[in-house]
């Protein structure tokens, strides 16, 4: 109860919850268009998600971060369980539970939240060593372990999102430009060389399917089968035109997204494009922009450095997921499965995203900013 007395409930960001609820409501409509029998599950997920966000918002993030090592170890155990006991869906082994039931959980979604809390606490505790090469080597190894386990699930997109979150966190933690510049000088040519290498027949980093997805973006005419999902997605989005088929009075029932596999999840934006049109998609992007801006604003007003880092990590998570998902759906990026926060069907993604919102709400409830 003493903790609640410290909270300034006048700063409880109701508008953030309203925006998230609007996105979730749009999700229910879009999922219903694709899978009429699944929207009830999505509604239950929204109710559960809002409840979780409300509960998490009342737990002091300082208290949660006290268990940062325990959370990290639990996360590793879950990822190892996926490796040895996971179930396979759409040729990817990423889930725990019973297939084709509601009891299916994707630990990599929870990994994003745990990684943010873990490194925010670590970088705050060892702020004075952030530019120490030994310390940097240790944190890179700690980051590489869960990233590798997720990569072996053939989940390249989540691995990329995790690495981008880590980069943003370590930069915000105060990494010196004396370290950043040499990394860029070495890293950019190394990345270009790596990008050339994965295009070769003898490369050993990507599976054959992952390599074809990269090559199909560079030479789409040579991989028509690989681009089938993205080609149909683009056509579905384009057919929505300015206001979408929902508002244009098109009752024919002919929808291009019905030819897009997994349109209820990773390719939900193709459904939004066709049903809601260009204006509807712009509205959705504005809602995401508001969420990301609120996270960054929370980072600026956070009472301490750890709160700032957690908020920046969550903002990065949402920003990169939105960018990667829409980039894939519009064929800007290679086809790799990643959910669109709050819109895609799937309880794992929704619950982890709502937990992140709850943490943001808690940071804003804290007393006035202390000197960092």
N, C-alpha and C positions, 0 to 999 in steps of 0.2 A: 504493500500500500504506500510505503514511503516513496517508492519509485514513481507511482502515479501522481503523487503530490508535486514532484519535480517537473512533470510534463506540462507543457503549455498547449492545452487542447484547442485554444483559439487558432493555433497554427496547423491543426489537423487538415491535411489537404484533401477536402471533399471533391474538389474539381478533378483531381487525378483519378479518384475512384469512379467519377462520372464518366470520364473519357474512356477508361478501361471497360466500363460496363457497356458503353456505346459500341466499342469494338467487339465485345463479346456478343452483343445482340446482333450485330451484323454477321458475326460468325454463325450464329444459330440459323439465320435465314439462308446463308450460303450453303452450309452443310445440308440443310433440309432440301435444297434444290438438287443436290447430288445424291444424297442418301436419306430419303424421307424417314426411314426408320431409325436414324441415328441422332436426330436433333434433340430428342428427349434426353439422351445421354449427355449431350453437350450442355443442355440447360442445367442438369444436375451438376455437371462439372463447373459451371459458372457460379452456382450457388455455393458449392464447396470451396471454390477458389476465392470468392469474396469473403467467406467465413475465415479461411486461412489467412488472407491478407489482413483482415481485422485483428485476428489473434496475434499474428507475427508483429503487427504494428505496435502492440503493447509490450513486447519483450525488448528490453534495452539491448541494442546491438553490442554494447560493451560486454554484457553478460553472455550473449551468444558467442562472441569472439573468444571468450575464455576457453572454449572447447575446440579451438581451431585445430589442434593436433588430433584430437579424437575424431572430429569431422573428416579430416584428411584421410585418416586410416580407415574409417568406415567407408568412405568413398572408394578407396583402393580395393577393399574387400568386395564391394558390390560390383566393381568393374571386373574383378577376377572371377566372380560368380557368373557374370555374363559370358566370359571366355570359356568356362568349363560347363556351365549349366544353362546358358541362355537359349532362347528360342529364336528361330529364324523367321522373319517376315520380309517379303519382297527381296529375297536373296541377301539380306543383311542380318547379322546376329547381334542385336542391340538390346534385347528385351529380357526381362525376368518375369515369370508368372506362367499363366496357363493360356495357351494360344486360343484366339477367337473368343476371349471372354473379357470382362471389364478388369480382371485382375492381371493386367499387363503393365509393367513399369519399365521405363527407360532410364537407367541410372545416369547416363551421360547428360541428361537434362539437369539433374541435381548437381552434377559435377561443376557446372558453370557457377552456381551460387556458392558452393563450398570453396572453389578456387578463389573467388573474389574475397570471401571472408578470410581465408587462410593467408593469402599474400598481403591483404590490407593489414592484418594483425602483425605479420612478420616484418613488413616494411616499416611499420610504426615502431615496433620494438627495437629494431636494428637500424634506425634511421641514420645513425652515425657511421654505419658500415655500408651504406647503399652503393658507394663507389669503390668498395674493396673487391678486388678480383676474386679472392677466395669465396667471399660471401656470394658474389654473383654466380660463381660456378655452382655453388650448392643450390641456390634457388632455381637455376636453370635445370639442374638434375631433378629437383622436386617437381618442377613443372613438366619435365619430359616424361616422367613415369605415367601419370594419368593420360597424358596426350597420346603416348604410344599405345596404351591399352585401348583407348577409344579408336585410334587409327586402325588397329587390328580388327575392329568390328566392321571394317570398311566404311567408317563414318568420317570421311575426309572433311566434310563441311564443318562439323562440330569441332574437330581438331583445329581447323583454321580459326574458328571463332575463339576458341580457348587461347590460342597463341596471340591473337590480336588483343584480347582482354589483358593478357599478361604484359604485352608490350606497353599498353596504355597505362597500366598500373605502375610499372617500374619507371616509366617516364614521369608520371605525376608524382611519384615518390621522391624525385629529385636526382635522377641519374644525371651525371655530369656530361656536358657536351664534349668533353675531352675523351669520353668513352663512346658517346653516340656517334660522333663523326667518323672515327676509325671503323666502327661497326658498319656504317653506311658505305664507306669506301670499299670495304671488303665484301659486305653483304650483297650490294646491288649486282656486281659482276658474278658473285657466287649464285645468286638467284637466277640470273639470266642463263648461266651455265647449267643450272639444275633444270630450268625450263626446257632447254635444248635437250638435255639428257633424257628426260621422261618421254620425249617424242621418239626416241630410238627404239628399235626392235629388241635390243638386248638390255633395256632398262630393267631394274629389279625393285624399284621403289613402289610402283603402283600395280594393281591387278590389271589384267587385260581389259576388263570392263571399264575401270577408271581411266586407263590410258586412252581408250577409244572415245570416251566422253570429252577428254581434253582435245584430242585430235579432231573431233567432229565440229568443235567451235572454230578451229583454224581452217578446216577443209570440209564444210558441211556437205558438199556434193559427193564426197567420197564415202560418207557414212550416213546414208539416208535412214537406215533402220535405227541407228543410235539417236538421231535427231527427231524421231517420230513424235515423242512426247512434247518436246519443246516447239516443234513446228505447229502441231495442233494447238498448243497453248497460245502461240502468237496469233493464230487465226481466230481463236475464240475471243481473245482480248480485242483484236481489231474489229471483229463483227459487232462489238458493243457500241462502237462509234462514240458520239458525244455524251448521250444521256443513258445509254444502255437499253437492252431489250425489255427490262422490267417497266421502265417509264415510257417507252415508245409504243406500248400497247401490243407488242408482239406476243400473241397467244398461240403461235403455231406449235410450240413445244420443241422446235428444232434448236438444239444447243450444241455448239462446238465443243464445250468442255466435257461432254459425255464421251468424247473420243480421247480425252486426256487421262491416262492412268493416274491414280492417286490424286485426283483433283480435289478431293475433300480435305487433303492434308497439305503435302508439300506444294501442290499447285493450286491452292485455294484462290490465289490472286487471279488466275485465269477465269475463275467463276465470277469474281468481283468485276473483272473487266468486261465480261459479256453481259452480265445482268445490270450492272450499275454504270457502265460506260466510263469515259475519260473523266468526267466530273466526279463521279463516285469514287474512282481510284484516287483522284487528287484529294478528296475529302478524307479518305483513309490515310493517305500520307501525311496530311495535316495533323491528324490525331496522333500518329506516331511521332511527328515532330514535336508536338506538345509534351508527350511523355518523356522524350529524350531531353528536351529543354528543361523540364521539371527536375529530372535527375541531375543535370548539370547545375541548375540553380541550387538544388539541395547540397551539392558538393561545395559550392561557393559559401553557403551559409552554415555548413556543418560545424559543430562545436569543437571538433578536433581533427587531427590529420587522418585518423583511422576512418572516421565518418566520411571525410572527403574522398578517401580512396575507395571506400565501398560504393559510394554514389557514382563515382567516375567509372568504376568497374561495371556497375549495372547499366549505366548509360551506354557504355561501349558494347555490352552484350546485346542490348536491344538494337543499337544502330547497325552493328555488323550482321545480325541475324536478318534484319529487314533488308539490308543491302544485298546480302548473298541470296536470300530467297527470291526477291523480285528480280535480281540479276539472272538467276537460273530460269525463272518463269518466262522472262523476255529474251532468253537466249544470249544474254550478254556474257554470262559465265557458264562453264561446263556444268552439265547436269549432275547435281549431287543433292541428296535429300536433306533438307533442313526445314523445320516448321516455321511458319510466320507467326510471331507472338500474338496471342489472343484471338487470332483468326482461324488458324489451322485446327482441324479436329484432332483430338488426342489429349488425354488427361495429364500425361507426364509434362508436356510442354506448358500447358495451361497452369498447372499447379506450381511449377517452378517459377514461372513468370509472375504469378500472383504473390509468391513468397518474396520475390524481389521488390514488388510494389509495397508490400508490407514493411520491408526493411527501410525503403525510402521514406515511408510515412513516419516510421519511428525516429529516423534521423532528424526529421523536421520538428518532432515533438520535444527534442532535447532542449535544455536551457541554453541561454545565449552563448554565442561563440566565445571560446577562450582564446588566449594568445597562443598561436601555434609555434 
